[in-house]
């Protein structure tokens, strides 16, 4: 529809804002049937998703990339529908049908800004759904550790130049019949990996479940600010781990809460009664 080539700085800024929106849109999920599934091991999913992608993709580069593009073609719309219909704040089953419109736009205008925006929205919504589900079954501290571990693994892979080749193969892969590529976030002249939006959805789900809406929205704004500042490093390098601003947001939120907790006045300690004839306090 619109074959406009956006400058890189605008393109990457849109993707960075999308990370903040993924943090802001995550909802909360409290279903008793999910309780038996809860456990610490779910926290391994964020860091392992990065490591598994690199090593599997390098082992079978073309086949893995092509397989992932078809997996995303099926899973992303389904997860986006799940988010709009049931998981997101204000979700309604009827809203899940919006996925059909977004998919049609992404298919009809593949390579255009409208199509790329529709595909980006589908990908972001699927990440929000995954983040909400993961936060519902993972202890908060362990999930926070998983977010930080994912950013560290991503940074190590980018610095060691192990991530660029699998990413290039994945970005070049596309399904048949001109169907949209949903395995990564593309807008204008910038590309962001699926994991970069996924980690934002996980942070949003964690904050929504543990700290509430106001803290979630503040963290979303902070994520955008840090991501835009982080983007300035593109003047020096060609590839950056976009998971870092999200993990840094989590660290800053945790430090602020610790500081506020330390400044909060505590109630005076109540005197403990002593046992008759003894100076030691009673143990109750």
N, C-alpha and C positions, 0 to 999 in steps of 0.2 A: 504493500500500500504506500509506504513512505520509504524511499530508498535514500534516506539522508544518512550520511556518515558523520556521526558525532565525534567531537574531539575526545581523546582518551580521558582527559581530566573530568569531563562531564560524565562519561560512561562509567568510570570507576566510582565517581561520587554517587551515582544512582545505585550501584551495587552495594556500596557501603551503607547507604540509607536503608537498603533492603535488609541488611543485617539487623539494624535497629528495629525495623518493623517486625522482624521475626521474633525478637525479644519481647516486643510489646504485645503481639497478638496471641501468644501462648495462653492457654486456659488452664483450668485445674480439673482433675479427674479423680473422683473418689467413688470407687465401686468396690463393694465388699468381695466380689468374686475375683478381683485382682490381688487380694491380700496373699493368697497362697503362692503367687508368683513373685512376690517382693523378695529382694535379696541384694547383697552387695555386688555380686558378679555382673549385674547389669551395668555397673559403672565402667566396666572394661570395654563396652561397646564404642564409646567415642575414640579412645586412642587406638584400639585394634582396627577400627574402620579405616584409619589412615595407613597403618602398617600393612594390613591385609591387601588393600588396594595396590600399594606399590609393589609388593613382592609377587602377588598374583599377576598383575599387569605386566611386570617385567618377565615373568616366566612364560606367559603366552600373550604377547602384546596385542596383536591384532584380534585374536579370538576373544580375549577378555574385554577389550574395548567395545567390540561389536555386541557381545553378550550383555554388557552393562547398559548399552543404549536401549536395547529392547526391554531389559528389566525395568529401566526408568520409565519407558513408554507406557508400561502397564501399571507399575506401582505408584508413580507420582500422581496421576489423576485420581487413583483410588484413595490415596492418603489425603489428597487435597479435598476430595468429596467428604471424607470422614471428618476432616477438620471443620469445614463449613457447615456440615449437617449436624455434628454432635459434639465436637471437642472445643471449638473456639468459643470465646465469649459472645453471648448472644446468638449462638448457633441455632439454626432451624433446619429440619430435614429438607425443606423445599430449597434452601440455599445451596444444597449440594448440586443441584442441577446447573448452577453457574459454571461448574467445571466443564460442562459440555460446550458452553459458549467460549470459554477461555481456550479450550483445546482446539475448537474450530478456528479461532483467530490465529492461534500459534501455527496451525497447519496451513491456513490460507495465506498468511503473510510471513512465512518462514524467511528469515533474513531481513525483514523490515522491522521498523521500530515498534509498531503495534503488535506484531507477532512475537517479537522478542519480549516485550512487556508482558504479554499474556503468558508466555512460557515461564518467564521469571516469577510471575505471581503463582502459577501452578507449583513450581519448584519450591518457592518459599512456604506456601501453605502446607505442602507435604512435610517439610522440615519442622514446621510448627506442630503438626500432628505427632510426628515422631518424638519431639521434645516433650510434649505433654504426656504421652504414654510412658516415656522413660522416667520422667519425674514422678509418675504415679507408683512406680514399682521399685525405685532405688532410694536408699537412705540419702539424706541431703548431703552429709559430709562426704560420702563416697562418690556421689555424683559430681560434687564440686571438684574433688580430686581427679575424676575422669576428664572433666573439662580442661583443667590445667595440664594433665598428662597429654591430652590430644594436641594442645597448642605446642607443648614442648616437642612432641614427636614430629609434628608438622614443621616446626622450625628447623629441627635437626635434618630432616629430609630435604628441605629447601636449601639449607646452607651447604649440604653435601652434594647437591645437584642430583639427587636420586629421584626427585619428584617430577622434574620437568619433562622427561621423556614419556612416562606413562600418562601425564596430563595432556601432552600434545596428541598422543594416540587417542585418548578418550575424547578430546575436543574435536578431533577430525572424524570420529565415527558418527554415522547417522543411519537411521532406519530407512527402509525402502519406501518408495512411493512418496517421497518428499514429506514424510511424517516429521513432526517436530522433535528436536533433540532436547531431552529433559534431564540428561545426566549431569549437566552443569548449568551454571547461570551465565547467560550471555546477554550483554546489552551494549549496543553500539560497537565500540572498538575494544571493549574490556571483557574479560572472562574471569569468573570466580568459580571455584570448585563447589560441588554439592556439599562437601563437608564444612565449608565456610559458612553456609547458611544453616546447616544441621546443628553446628555447635551453638549458633545464636538461638535456634529454637529450643535446644536443651537448656540453655541459661534462662530463657524466658519461662519455660515450664518449671524449673527449679525455683525461681523467684516468685512466680505466681502461687506455687503450692506452699512455700515456706514463709514468705515475707509480705505478701499481699500486693494489691494492685498499684498503690502509690510507689512502692519501692521498685516494682517492675517497670513502671513508666520512667522513673528517674534513671534506672539502669539502661533502658532503651536509648534515652537521650545521650547518656554518657558513652554508650557503644558507638553511636553515630559520630560523636565528637572525636573519640579516640581513633576510629577507623579513618575518618577524613584526615586527621593529623598523620596517621600512619601512611596514608597514601602519598604524602609528600616525599617519602623515600623512593618513590618510583622515578624521581629525578636522578637517582643514583644507581638503581638496580632495575632489572626487568621482571623480577618475580619476587613476591613477598608472601609470607604465611599469614593469610587474612584471619586465621583463627586467633592470632595474638591479641588484637584489640578486645575481643570477646572475653578471653581469659583474664586480661588485665582489668576489665570492668568488674569481673567477679572478685578479683583480689581487692580492688579499691572499695567495693561494696562491703566486703568482709572486714576490712580495716576500719571503715567508718563505723560499722556496727560495734566493733570491739571498742573503739574510742568512745562512742556514746555510752556504751555499757559501763566503761570505767568512770565516766564523768557523772553518771546518774547517782544521786544520793541514795545511800542504803539506810534501811530502817535500823534504829539502834538495837543492839543486841539485848535480849531480855536476860536478867540475872537468873542464874541457875540455882535452884534450891539445894541446900546442903543437908545431908543426912544427919539426924540427931547424934550429937557426940562426935561427929567426924567433920573434917574440913573438905573432904573430897565431894564433888558434885554427884548427884544421883544419875545413873545411866538409865534412861527410859527407853 
